Amino acid sequence: MTAPLSKYAIAVLPGDGIGREVMASALAVLEAVAPRIGRRFETVAHPAGAQHYLDTGVALPESTLQSCRDAHAILFGAMGLPHVLGADGTEIIPQLDIRFALDLYAGVRPIRSFAGLPSPLSHPEATTIDLVLVRENTEGLFYARGRGVMEGDSAALDTMKITRHGTERICDFAFKLAERRRAQGRLGHVTSVDKANVFQSMAFWRKIFEEQSRRHPTIGADSAYVDAMALNLVLKPWRYDVLVTENMFGDILSDLVAALVGGMGMAPSGDIGDQYGLFQPAHGTAPDIAGQGIANPTAMILSASMMLDWMAGKYDDEALADGARIIDAAVQDAFASQAVRPREFGGSSGTTDITQAVIDRVSAKNLVSA
């Protein structure tokens, strides 16, 4: 067995808007956790994004993409600005180009409630929300990006693509994730979200999901239509463990589940493939609050924790998993102790306040990892 590395290269893409602000928070937390686990992180920033496109005419330089390939992991802020559009009228969003270029087929969106923060839901079990939405990242309706067909000026057609290969691998990813979660004391159940009663592509998806379910007999499984799931995620989200779904449905539902625990500032994510992993907050660039120091950096900090956890498995380095647990525990304690409260929860804590509260706890020798 190869000895773990002492230093890891992280490709950093801060991006646009508040992406740069919350990225600074995540890097500061990584710097704080590094000596606690005996590892070093070589973080190098690379250009990409809507502003870079305005400045240079290129949204994702090939040199940046190559740096992503060469790094041990990718840490991503947020990219895109509403007023920066391509010739087809859509936004310049190079994160999608990265997903396709690196085959980051699994969009992993964990959502959980935090003690010390008020829940938007009044039900007492709303404080126990702990689920993961797994989004197929490279097919579905997003396959139509750049492939849309105009019929003169009377209609526009975008095609959904569902393949056996793509569906098998994302469902297998979801079942393996549920197996790991069950080993950690969680439910161990996968719910597939589709629209199989209307679309042939979705009926095909469900057929393949059921085939994959039989290959994982120890994990519970069921299917739900996306409209019913939207309803049930508001009524009883605490009943769900792992959800797996098509690209567009996943894009929409991931915002919905983030709202259940207070908003996008609490929503980390990972875009994961067989070779590469990119980790980012699920929120956008929020240009309306950029530069004001009020953005909630929690999603970005938790994305850095997800990155360490993924790297621990990929590079067989348990110290990195310890680092992820330390960061998670620090975030939990910062909120549970009422040391800070983000503005979207009615508090007054800004980006620097929340970051420092987490760093103080990461650096505390008496902090026990969760």
C-alpha positions in Angstrom: 0.0 0.0 0.0 1.3 3.4 -1.0 2.0 5.8 2.0 -0.4 8.8 2.1 0.8 12.0 0.7 1.9 14.9 3.0 0.9 17.6 0.5 -2.1 17.8 -1.9 -2.6 20.1 -4.8 -6.0 21.8 -4.9 -7.1 23.6 -8.1 -9.0 26.7 -6.9 -11.6 28.4 -9.2 -13.1 31.3 -7.2 -15.2 32.5 -10.1 -17.6 35.5 -9.9 -19.6 37.5 -7.4 -19.7 36.1 -3.9 -17.8 33.1 -5.2 -14.5 34.9 -4.4 -15.6 35.9 -1.0 -16.8 32.5 0.2 -13.7 30.8 -1.4 -11.5 32.9 0.8 -13.4 31.5 3.8 -12.9 27.9 2.7 -9.2 28.4 2.1 -8.8 30.0 5.5 -10.5 27.0 7.1 -8.4 24.5 5.1 -5.3 26.4 6.3 -6.5 26.1 9.9 -7.2 22.3 9.7 -4.0 21.4 7.9 -1.7 21.4 11.0 -4.3 19.5 13.0 -4.1 16.5 10.6 -0.5 16.8 9.5 -1.2 17.6 5.9 -0.5 20.6 3.6 -2.7 21.9 0.9 -1.2 23.7 -2.1 -4.0 25.9 -3.3 -3.5 27.6 -6.6 -6.2 29.9 -8.1 -7.0 29.7 -11.8 -9.1 32.0 -14.0 -12.5 31.1 -15.3 -16.0 32.6 -15.2 -18.3 35.2 -16.7 -16.2 38.1 -15.7 -13.1 36.4 -17.3 -15.2 35.9 -20.4 -16.0 39.6 -20.5 -12.3 40.4 -20.0 -10.8 37.9 -22.4 -13.5 36.3 -24.5 -12.8 32.9 -22.9 -14.9 31.5 -20.1 -12.8 28.4 -19.3 -9.2 28.6 -20.5 -7.7 25.3 -21.5 -4.8 25.9 -19.0 -7.4 26.1 -16.2 -9.1 22.9 -17.3 -5.7 21.1 -17.5 -4.8 22.4 -14.0 -8.1 20.8 -12.8 -7.0 17.5 -14.4 -3.6 17.7 -12.8 -4.8 18.5 -9.2 -5.8 16.1 -6.5 -9.2 17.9 -6.2 -11.0 21.0 -7.4 -12.5 23.6 -5.2 -15.0 25.9 -6.9 -16.6 29.1 -5.8 -19.5 30.2 -8.1 -19.6 31.3 -11.7 -22.0 33.2 -13.9 -23.5 36.7 -14.1 -27.0 37.3 -15.2 -26.1 39.9 -17.8 -23.3 37.9 -19.4 -24.9 35.8 -22.2 -23.7 33.8 -25.1 -24.9 34.1 -28.6 -27.8 31.7 -28.0 -29.1 33.9 -25.1 -28.0 31.5 -22.3 -25.7 32.4 -19.5 -21.9 31.8 -19.6 -21.6 29.0 -17.0 -18.3 27.2 -17.4 -19.0 24.9 -14.5 -21.2 22.9 -16.9 -18.3 22.7 -19.4 -16.1 21.3 -16.6 -18.7 18.7 -15.7 -18.8 17.4 -19.2 -15.1 17.6 -19.8 -14.2 15.7 -16.7 -17.2 13.4 -16.8 -18.4 14.5 -13.3 -21.6 12.5 -13.6 -22.7 12.5 -9.9 -24.0 15.7 -8.5 -24.1 15.1 -4.7 -26.2 17.5 -2.7 -26.3 16.7 1.1 -28.8 18.6 3.2 -29.2 18.6 7.0 -30.6 20.7 9.7 -28.3 22.4 12.3 -29.0 22.7 16.0 -29.1 26.4 16.9 -30.6 27.6 13.6 -34.4 28.0 13.2 -36.2 25.8 10.7 -38.5 27.2 8.0 -40.8 24.2 8.8 -42.9 24.1 12.0 -43.0 20.3 12.4 -40.8 19.1 15.3 -39.1 16.5 13.1 -37.8 19.3 10.8 -34.8 19.5 13.1 -33.8 15.9 12.0 -33.5 16.5 8.2 -30.5 14.6 6.9 -30.7 13.5 3.2 -28.6 13.5 0.1 -29.9 14.3 -3.4 -27.9 12.6 -6.1 -28.3 14.3 -9.5 -27.2 12.7 -12.8 -25.0 15.5 -14.2 -24.2 14.7 -17.8 -27.4 13.6 -19.5 -31.1 14.3 -19.1 -32.4 17.6 -20.3 -29.1 19.3 -19.8 -27.7 17.1 -22.6 -29.5 19.6 -24.9 -27.2 22.4 -23.9 -25.6 23.7 -27.1 -27.7 21.2 -29.1 -31.1 23.0 -29.1 -32.9 23.3 -32.5 -34.8 26.4 -33.6 -37.7 26.0 -36.0 -37.4 29.5 -37.5 -38.8 31.9 -35.0 -41.8 29.8 -34.0 -40.4 27.0 -31.8 -37.3 25.8 -29.9 -36.6 22.1 -29.3 -34.4 20.7 -26.5 -34.1 16.9 -26.3 -33.7 14.9 -23.1 -31.3 12.0 -23.3 -31.3 9.0 -20.9 -28.8 6.2 -21.6 -28.5 2.8 -20.0 -24.8 3.5 -19.2 -25.5 6.9 -17.6 -28.5 5.7 -15.6 -26.8 2.5 -14.3 -23.8 4.3 -13.0 -25.7 7.1 -11.2 -28.1 4.6 -9.6 -25.1 2.4 -8.6 -23.5 5.5 -7.1 -26.7 6.3 -5.1 -27.0 2.7 -3.8 -23.3 2.6 -2.7 -23.8 6.0 -1.0 -26.8 4.6 0.9 -24.8 1.6 2.0 -22.1 3.9 3.4 -24.8 6.0 5.1 -26.4 3.0 6.7 -23.0 1.9 8.1 -23.0 5.4 9.8 -26.4 4.7 11.4 -28.7 6.3 8.8 -31.7 4.7 7.1 -30.0 3.2 4.0 -32.7 3.8 1.5 -32.8 5.1 -2.1 -35.8 6.8 -3.7 -35.7 7.3 -7.5 -37.4 10.5 -8.7 -38.8 10.4 -12.2 -41.8 11.1 -14.5 -42.3 7.6 -15.7 -46.0 8.0 -16.2 -45.5 10.5 -19.0 -42.2 10.2 -20.7 -40.7 7.1 -22.3 -37.2 8.3 -21.3 -38.3 8.3 -17.7 -40.0 4.9 -17.9 -36.6 3.7 -19.2 -34.9 5.4 -16.2 -37.2 3.6 -13.8 -36.7 0.2 -15.4 -32.9 0.6 -15.0 -33.3 1.9 -11.4 -35.3 -1.2 -10.5 -32.6 -3.5 -12.1 -29.9 -1.7 -10.1 -32.0 -2.1 -7.0 -31.9 -5.8 -7.3 -28.2 -5.7 -7.3 -28.2 -4.0 -3.9 -30.7 -6.2 -2.0 -29.8 -4.9 1.4 -30.8 -1.4 0.6 -34.5 -0.3 0.5 -35.7 1.3 -2.7 -38.8 2.9 -4.1 -39.7 5.4 -6.9 -41.7 8.6 -6.9 -43.0 11.0 -9.5 -41.2 14.3 -9.3 -44.3 16.4 -8.7 -45.3 14.1 -5.7 -41.8 14.3 -4.5 -41.8 18.1 -4.5 -44.9 17.9 -2.3 -43.5 15.3 0.1 -40.2 17.1 0.5 -42.1 20.0 2.0 -44.4 17.9 4.1 -42.0 15.2 5.4 -38.4 15.6 4.3 -37.1 13.8 7.4 -38.4 10.5 6.0 -35.9 10.5 3.1 -32.3 9.3 2.9 -30.9 9.2 -0.6 -32.7 10.6 -3.6 -31.5 9.9 -7.2 -32.8 11.7 -10.2 -32.3 13.1 -13.7 -30.3 16.3 -14.3 -33.0 18.9 -14.6 -35.2 17.4 -11.8 -32.1 17.3 -9.6 -31.3 20.9 -10.4 -34.8 22.0 -9.3 -35.2 19.8 -6.3 -31.7 20.6 -4.9 -32.8 24.2 -4.4 -36.1 23.0 -2.8 -34.3 20.8 -0.2 -31.8 23.6 0.5 -34.8 25.9 1.4 -35.9 23.3 4.0 -32.9 24.0 6.1 -32.7 27.7 5.6 -31.5 28.4 2.1 -28.7 28.0 -0.4 -26.1 29.3 2.0 -26.3 26.0 3.8 -26.1 23.8 0.7 -22.7 22.3 -0.2 -22.2 20.0 -3.1 -19.8 17.8 -5.0 -19.6 16.9 -8.7 -17.9 13.6 -8.7 -16.7 11.2 -11.4 -14.6 8.1 -11.5 -11.4 10.1 -11.8 -12.0 13.7 -10.6 -13.9 15.5 -7.9 -15.1 19.1 -7.9 -16.6 20.7 -4.8 -18.7 23.9 -4.6 -21.5 25.6 -2.8 -24.8 24.9 -4.5 -25.7 28.6 -4.6 -24.9 31.1 -7.4 -22.8 34.2 -7.5 -25.4 36.5 -5.9 -24.1 39.7 -7.6 -26.7 41.8 -5.6 -24.8 41.2 -2.4 -21.3 40.8 -3.7 -18.7 42.9 -2.0 -20.9 43.6 1.1 -19.3 41.0 3.4 -22.7 39.5 4.2 -22.6 36.2 2.2 -23.0 33.1 4.2 -19.8 31.0 3.7 -21.2 27.8 5.3 -22.0 26.0 2.0 -18.5 26.7 0.7 -16.9 25.6 4.0 -18.9 22.4 4.0 -18.0 21.8 0.4 -14.3 21.9 1.4 -15.2 19.3 4.1 -16.8 17.2 1.4 -13.7 17.5 -0.7 -11.5 16.2 2.1 -13.8 13.3 2.7 -13.8 12.3 -1.0 -10.0 12.7 -1.1 -9.6 10.5 1.9 -11.2 7.6 0.0 -9.6 8.3 -3.3 -6.0 8.6 -1.9 -6.5 6.2 1.1 -5.6 8.9 3.7 -7.7 8.7 6.9 -6.1 12.0 8.1 -8.1 13.8 5.4 -11.3 12.1 6.7 -10.3 13.4 10.2 -10.0 16.9 8.7 -13.5 16.6 7.2 -14.9 15.6 10.6 -13.2 18.4 12.4 -14.6 21.0 10.0 -18.1 19.5 10.2 -17.9 19.6 14.0 -16.7 23.2 14.0 -19.6 24.3 11.9 -22.1 22.5 14.0 -20.7 23.9 17.2 -20.5 27.4 15.9 -24.3 27.4 15.3 -25.3 25.2 18.2 -23.5 27.5 20.6 -25.2 30.5 19.1 -21.8 32.1 18.5 -23.0 33.2 15.0 -26.2 33.3 13.1 -26.3 34.1 9.3 -28.5 36.9 8.1 -31.0 34.6 6.3 -31.8 33.2 9.7 -32.5 36.6 11.2 -29.0 37.1 12.6 -26.4 39.7 11.9 -23.3 37.5 11.3 -21.4 38.3 8.1 -18.9 36.3 6.1 -15.9 37.1 8.3 -17.8 36.4 11.6 -18.9 32.9 10.5 -15.5 32.1 9.0 -13.7 33.1 12.2 -16.1 31.2 14.4 -15.4 28.0 12.4 -11.6 28.6 12.4 -11.6 29.2 16.2 -13.2 25.8 16.7 -11.1 24.0 14.1 -8.0 25.3 15.9 -9.3 24.4 19.3 -7.5 21.3 20.6 -10.5 20.2 22.6 -12.8 20.0 19.6 -13.9 16.4 19.1 -14.6 15.5 15.5 -18.2 14.5 14.8 
